[in-house]
Amino acid sequence: MLHLLDARRQDGDLHILVVIDDKKTGKRVDKADVRVTFVGRLGPETVRLQPMTMNNFAGFGEFVRLGSAGPYVFNVSFRLSEQEPIKEARFVIQ
């Protein structure tokens, strides 16, 4: 699940939040290497998302500087450990 939160900072950056659920256990993943690639104001950019917890809600997030009003294409890649393969998901937000 990907959320683009309109939590703007003074510099106009927006907050991206990615939530990963383990299909096997149904539990929320709180430890992973998560990166998102998107086209921002300065062209393609890859950002490593940081683990975060709010009100017992685990996810991975970071502020990013996007370009115009959209549409946005986000390519999310993650892996749970060095031994796991990289998994990818693509999100388009109009």
OpenMM code with the backbone's topology and positions (N, CA, C; nanometers):
from openmm import Vec3, app, unit

residues = "MET LEU HIS LEU LEU ASP ALA ARG ARG GLN ASP GLY ASP LEU HIS ILE LEU VAL VAL ILE ASP ASP LYS LYS THR GLY LYS ARG VAL ASP LYS ALA ASP VAL ARG VAL THR PHE VAL GLY ARG LEU GLY PRO GLU THR VAL ARG LEU GLN PRO MET THR MET ASN ASN PHE ALA GLY PHE GLY GLU PHE VAL ARG LEU GLY SER ALA GLY PRO TYR VAL PHE ASN VAL SER PHE ARG LEU SER GLU GLN GLU PRO ILE LYS GLU ALA ARG PHE VAL ILE GLN".split()
positions = [
    Vec3(0.0844, -0.1152, 0.0000),
    Vec3(0.0000, 0.0000, 0.0000),
    Vec3(0.0903, 0.1234, 0.0000),
    Vec3(0.0569, 0.2220, -0.0820),
    Vec3(0.1332, 0.3458, -0.0887),
    Vec3(0.0399, 0.4616, -0.0602),
    Vec3(0.0821, 0.5509, 0.0284),
    Vec3(0.0059, 0.6725, 0.0575),
    Vec3(0.0931, 0.7915, 0.0235),
    Vec3(0.0356, 0.8876, -0.0438),
    Vec3(0.1012, 1.0157, -0.0670),
    Vec3(0.0287, 1.1153, 0.0212),
    Vec3(0.0910, 1.1506, 0.1310),
    Vec3(0.0260, 1.2351, 0.2309),
    Vec3(0.0538, 1.3817, 0.2017),
    Vec3(-0.0496, 1.4613, 0.2072),
    Vec3(-0.0340, 1.6044, 0.1855),
    Vec3(0.0076, 1.6688, 0.3169),
    Vec3(0.1227, 1.6270, 0.3657),
    Vec3(0.1806, 1.6809, 0.4883),
    Vec3(0.2980, 1.7673, 0.4453),
    Vec3(0.2663, 1.8784, 0.3855),
    Vec3(0.3694, 1.9640, 0.3258),
    Vec3(0.4540, 2.0329, 0.4313),
    Vec3(0.5813, 2.0374, 0.4010),
    Vec3(0.6712, 2.1188, 0.4810),
    Vec3(0.6764, 2.2565, 0.4160),
    Vec3(0.7437, 2.3475, 0.4771),
    Vec3(0.7531, 2.4829, 0.4223),
    Vec3(0.8179, 2.4841, 0.2844),
    Vec3(0.9051, 2.3870, 0.2560),
    Vec3(0.9718, 2.3843, 0.1262),
    Vec3(0.8877, 2.3170, 0.0178),
    Vec3(0.7647, 2.2738, 0.0510),
    Vec3(0.6751, 2.2147, -0.0474),
    Vec3(0.6875, 2.0647, -0.0624),
    Vec3(0.7773, 2.0009, 0.0125),
    Vec3(0.7923, 1.8556, 0.0031),
    Vec3(0.6675, 1.7849, 0.0564),
    Vec3(0.6385, 1.6684, -0.0009),
    Vec3(0.5270, 1.5841, 0.0438),
    Vec3(0.5821, 1.4592, 0.1101),
    Vec3(0.5006, 1.3952, 0.1919),
    Vec3(0.5431, 1.2749, 0.2624),
    Vec3(0.4877, 1.1515, 0.1929),
    Vec3(0.5755, 1.0565, 0.1619),
    Vec3(0.5359, 0.9272, 0.1055),
    Vec3(0.5379, 0.8259, 0.2185),
    Vec3(0.4355, 0.7414, 0.2233),
    Vec3(0.4279, 0.6344, 0.3221),
    Vec3(0.3977, 0.5037, 0.2503),
    Vec3(0.4829, 0.4032, 0.2720),
    Vec3(0.4633, 0.2695, 0.2159),
    Vec3(0.4404, 0.1741, 0.3314),
    Vec3(0.3358, 0.0921, 0.3193),
    Vec3(0.3028, -0.0081, 0.4202),
    Vec3(0.3131, -0.1449, 0.3541),
    Vec3(0.3837, -0.2369, 0.4193),
    Vec3(0.4042, -0.3722, 0.3652),
    Vec3(0.3461, -0.4729, 0.4628),
    Vec3(0.2595, -0.5600, 0.4107),
    Vec3(0.2029, -0.6691, 0.4900),
    Vec3(0.2605, -0.8013, 0.4402),
    Vec3(0.2945, -0.8903, 0.5322),
    Vec3(0.3442, -1.0236, 0.4998),
    Vec3(0.2247, -1.1111, 0.4635),
    Vec3(0.2212, -1.1605, 0.3389),
    Vec3(0.1081, -1.2436, 0.2938),
    Vec3(0.0930, -1.3710, 0.3764),
    Vec3(0.2062, -1.4295, 0.4161),
    Vec3(0.2012, -1.5569, 0.4887),
    Vec3(0.1442, -1.5413, 0.6289),
    Vec3(0.1869, -1.4360, 0.6989),
    Vec3(0.1466, -1.4214, 0.8388),
    Vec3(0.0348, -1.3188, 0.8585),
    Vec3(0.0166, -1.2311, 0.7595),
    Vec3(-0.0821, -1.1249, 0.7734),
    Vec3(-0.0350, -1.0098, 0.8604),
    Vec3(0.0890, -1.0186, 0.9079),
    Vec3(0.1422, -0.9140, 0.9958),
    Vec3(0.2071, -0.8022, 0.9144),
    Vec3(0.2095, -0.6870, 0.9728),
    Vec3(0.2731, -0.5711, 0.9125),
    Vec3(0.4244, -0.5848, 0.9245),
    Vec3(0.4965, -0.5552, 0.8170),
    Vec3(0.6422, -0.5615, 0.8139),
    Vec3(0.6980, -0.4313, 0.8717),
    Vec3(0.7918, -0.4437, 0.9669),
    Vec3(0.8510, -0.3237, 1.0252),
    Vec3(1.0022, -0.3159, 1.0043),
    Vec3(1.0597, -0.4192, 0.9395),
    Vec3(1.2033, -0.4185, 0.9102),
    Vec3(1.2230, -0.4612, 0.7652),
    Vec3(1.2712, -0.3684, 0.6829),
    Vec3(1.2970, -0.3967, 0.5419),
    Vec3(1.3792, -0.2830, 0.4838),
    Vec3(1.4415, -0.3102, 0.3713),
    Vec3(1.5091, -0.2065, 0.2936),
    Vec3(1.4101, -0.1657, 0.1857),
    Vec3(1.3570, -0.0431, 0.1967),
    Vec3(1.2518, 0.0030, 0.1061),
    Vec3(1.3003, 0.1274, 0.0331),
    Vec3(1.2856, 0.1246, -0.0985),
    Vec3(1.3250, 0.2396, -0.1812),
    Vec3(1.2126, 0.2713, -0.2790),
    Vec3(1.1996, 0.3982, -0.3115),
    Vec3(1.0995, 0.4394, -0.4091),
    Vec3(1.1685, 0.5261, -0.5142),
    Vec3(1.1373, 0.4977, -0.6407),
    Vec3(1.1885, 0.5761, -0.7519),
    Vec3(1.0703, 0.6478, -0.8152),
    Vec3(1.0884, 0.7761, -0.8439),
    Vec3(0.9812, 0.8575, -0.9032),
    Vec3(1.0467, 0.9697, -0.9826),
    Vec3(0.9663, 1.0392, -1.0611),
    Vec3(1.0161, 1.1555, -1.1333),
    Vec3(0.9748, 1.2785, -1.0546),
    Vec3(1.0745, 1.3484, -1.0028),
    Vec3(1.0498, 1.4691, -0.9251),
    Vec3(1.0865, 1.5932, -1.0039),
    Vec3(1.1008, 1.7033, -0.9352),
    Vec3(1.1313, 1.8318, -1.0001),
    Vec3(1.2646, 1.8299, -1.0729),
    Vec3(1.3575, 1.7497, -1.0249),
    Vec3(1.4904, 1.7462, -1.0848),
    Vec3(1.5122, 1.6227, -1.1712),
    Vec3(1.4051, 1.5542, -1.2097),
    Vec3(1.4174, 1.4334, -1.2900),
    Vec3(1.3997, 1.3099, -1.2037),
    Vec3(1.4361, 1.1912, -1.2569),
    Vec3(1.4207, 1.0673, -1.1809),
    Vec3(1.5020, 1.0712, -1.0519),
    Vec3(1.4415, 1.0204, -0.9456),
    Vec3(1.5076, 1.0219, -0.8148),
    Vec3(1.4716, 0.8939, -0.7401),
    Vec3(1.5684, 0.8373, -0.6687),
    Vec3(1.5440, 0.7222, -0.5825),
    Vec3(1.5713, 0.7636, -0.4389),
    Vec3(1.4758, 0.7322, -0.3510),
    Vec3(1.4848, 0.7702, -0.2106),
    Vec3(1.4690, 0.6445, -0.1257),
    Vec3(1.5559, 0.6293, -0.0258),
    Vec3(1.5408, 0.5197, 0.0703),
    Vec3(1.4413, 0.5647, 0.1770),
    Vec3(1.3360, 0.4859, 0.1969),
    Vec3(1.2348, 0.5195, 0.2961),
    Vec3(1.2782, 0.4700, 0.4330),
    Vec3(1.2480, 0.5471, 0.5338),
    Vec3(1.2889, 0.5176, 0.6702),
    Vec3(1.1775, 0.4465, 0.7466),
    Vec3(1.2132, 0.3484, 0.8313),
    Vec3(1.1101, 0.2844, 0.9139),
    Vec3(1.0482, 0.3883, 1.0076),
    Vec3(0.9193, 0.3786, 1.0248),
    Vec3(0.8508, 0.4709, 1.1141),
    Vec3(0.7309, 0.4025, 1.1781),
    Vec3(0.7000, 0.4441, 1.2982),
    Vec3(0.5843, 0.3909, 1.3695),
    Vec3(0.5065, 0.5078, 1.4276),
    Vec3(0.3763, 0.5082, 1.4000),
    Vec3(0.2884, 0.6108, 1.4558),
    Vec3(0.1656, 0.5410, 1.5120),
    Vec3(0.1391, 0.5585, 1.6393),
    Vec3(0.0222, 0.4965, 1.7028),
    Vec3(0.0165, 0.3466, 1.6760),
    Vec3(0.1302, 0.2776, 1.6950),
    Vec3(0.1416, 0.1324, 1.6714),
    Vec3(0.1179, 0.0934, 1.5263),
    Vec3(0.1362, 0.1854, 1.4344),
    Vec3(0.1182, 0.1624, 1.2913),
    Vec3(0.2556, 0.1687, 1.2262),
    Vec3(0.3040, 0.0552, 1.1747),
    Vec3(0.4385, 0.0482, 1.1163),
    Vec3(0.4333, 0.0751, 0.9662),
    Vec3(0.5322, 0.1474, 0.9189),
    Vec3(0.5439, 0.1743, 0.7763),
    Vec3(0.6821, 0.2287, 0.7468),
    Vec3(0.7005, 0.2769, 0.6257),
    Vec3(0.8266, 0.3320, 0.5809),
    Vec3(0.7962, 0.4623, 0.5085),
    Vec3(0.8640, 0.5689, 0.5448),
    Vec3(0.8293, 0.6968, 0.4861),
    Vec3(0.9453, 0.7922, 0.4722),
    Vec3(0.9189, 0.8986, 0.3972),
    Vec3(1.0177, 1.0041, 0.3773),
    Vec3(0.9500, 1.1191, 0.3042),
    Vec3(1.0028, 1.2391, 0.3239),
    Vec3(0.9559, 1.3535, 0.2476),
    Vec3(1.0254, 1.3539, 0.1126),
    Vec3(0.9496, 1.3868, 0.0072),
    Vec3(1.0045, 1.3937, -0.1283),
    Vec3(0.9561, 1.5219, -0.1945),
    Vec3(1.0326, 1.5664, -0.2914),
    Vec3(0.9966, 1.6856, -0.3675),
    Vec3(0.9482, 1.6407, -0.5047),
    Vec3(0.8185, 1.6533, -0.5267),
    Vec3(0.7591, 1.6134, -0.6536),
    Vec3(0.7514, 1.7334, -0.7469),
    Vec3(0.7229, 1.7052, -0.8715),
    Vec3(0.7125, 1.8115, -0.9712),
    Vec3(0.5740, 1.8723, -0.9736),
    Vec3(0.5117, 1.8671, -1.0867),
    Vec3(0.3808, 1.9280, -1.1071),
    Vec3(0.2734, 1.8544, -1.0279),
    Vec3(0.1498, 1.8827, -1.0587),
    Vec3(0.0367, 1.8251, -0.9858),
    Vec3(0.0083, 1.6803, -1.0234),
    Vec3(0.0870, 1.6163, -1.1016),
    Vec3(0.0679, 1.4760, -1.1359),
    Vec3(0.0339, 1.4596, -1.2821),
    Vec3(0.0094, 1.3383, -1.3269),
    Vec3(0.0091, 1.2142, -1.2486),
    Vec3(0.1503, 1.1757, -1.2049),
    Vec3(0.1561, 1.0918, -1.1015),
    Vec3(0.2828, 1.0462, -1.0466),
    Vec3(0.2944, 0.8953, -1.0667),
    Vec3(0.4154, 0.8504, -1.0974),
    Vec3(0.4444, 0.7074, -1.1066),
    Vec3(0.5529, 0.6770, -1.0037),
    Vec3(0.5227, 0.5837, -0.9131),
    Vec3(0.6165, 0.5441, -0.8086),
    Vec3(0.6511, 0.3973, -0.8280),
    Vec3(0.7789, 0.3670, -0.8361),
    Vec3(0.8257, 0.2287, -0.8397),
    Vec3(0.8881, 0.1990, -0.7038),
    Vec3(0.8248, 0.1103, -0.6294),
    Vec3(0.8698, 0.0747, -0.4950),
    Vec3(0.9427, -0.0588, -0.5023),
    Vec3(1.0626, -0.0654, -0.4452),
    Vec3(1.1344, -0.1923, -0.4350),
    Vec3(1.1696, -0.2138, -0.2885),
    Vec3(1.1629, -0.3406, -0.2470),
    Vec3(1.1943, -0.3706, -0.1072),
    Vec3(1.2408, -0.5140, -0.0943),
    Vec3(1.3126, -0.5365, 0.0136),
    Vec3(1.3446, -0.6733, 0.0522),
    Vec3(1.3563, -0.6782, 0.2031),
    Vec3(1.3178, -0.7933, 0.2551),
    Vec3(1.3099, -0.8095, 0.3993),
    Vec3(1.4453, -0.8408, 0.4617),
    Vec3(1.5351, -0.8996, 0.3837),
    Vec3(1.6699, -0.9302, 0.4328),
    Vec3(1.7622, -0.9443, 0.3123),
    Vec3(1.8902, -0.9520, 0.3394),
    Vec3(1.9893, -0.9682, 0.2324),
    Vec3(1.9683, -1.0986, 0.1550),
    Vec3(1.9121, -1.2000, 0.2200),
    Vec3(1.8923, -1.3297, 0.1565),
    Vec3(1.7667, -1.3334, 0.0701),
    Vec3(1.6758, -1.2402, 0.0893),
    Vec3(1.5488, -1.2377, 0.0163),
    Vec3(1.5663, -1.1698, -0.1193),
    Vec3(1.4891, -1.2122, -0.2189),
    Vec3(1.4924, -1.1402, -0.3473),
    Vec3(1.4238, -1.0042, -0.3330),
    Vec3(1.4608, -0.9134, -0.4204),
    Vec3(1.3964, -0.7820, -0.4230),
    Vec3(1.2576, -0.7972, -0.4836),
    Vec3(1.1602, -0.7364, -0.4193),
    Vec3(1.0226, -0.7361, -0.4711),
    Vec3(0.9905, -0.5949, -0.5145),
    Vec3(0.9061, -0.5839, -0.6156),
    Vec3(0.8752, -0.4520, -0.6686),
    Vec3(0.7257, -0.4345, -0.6894),
    Vec3(0.6833, -0.3102, -0.6785),
    Vec3(0.5440, -0.2736, -0.7054),
    Vec3(0.5444, -0.1366, -0.7728),
    Vec3(0.4488, -0.1147, -0.8563),
    Vec3(0.4373, 0.0135, -0.9269),
    Vec3(0.3022, 0.0752, -0.8948),
    Vec3(0.3041, 0.2039, -0.8617),
    Vec3(0.1819, 0.2758, -0.8284),
    Vec3(0.1722, 0.3986, -0.9166),
    Vec3(0.0537, 0.4217, -0.9725),
    Vec3(0.0279, 0.5418, -1.0504),
    Vec3(-0.0824, 0.6180, -0.9786),
    Vec3(-0.0544, 0.7452, -0.9484),
    Vec3(-0.1520, 0.8293, -0.8815),
    Vec3(-0.1851, 0.9443, -0.9758),
    Vec3(-0.3107, 0.9529, -1.0108),
    Vec3(-0.3569, 1.0578, -1.1048),
    Vec3(-0.3720, 1.1913, -1.0372),
] * unit.nanometer
topology = app.Topology()
chain = topology.addChain("A")
for resn in residues:
    res = topology.addResidue(resn, chain)
    for name in ("N", "CA", "C"):
        topology.addAtom(name, app.Element.getBySymbol(name[0]), res)
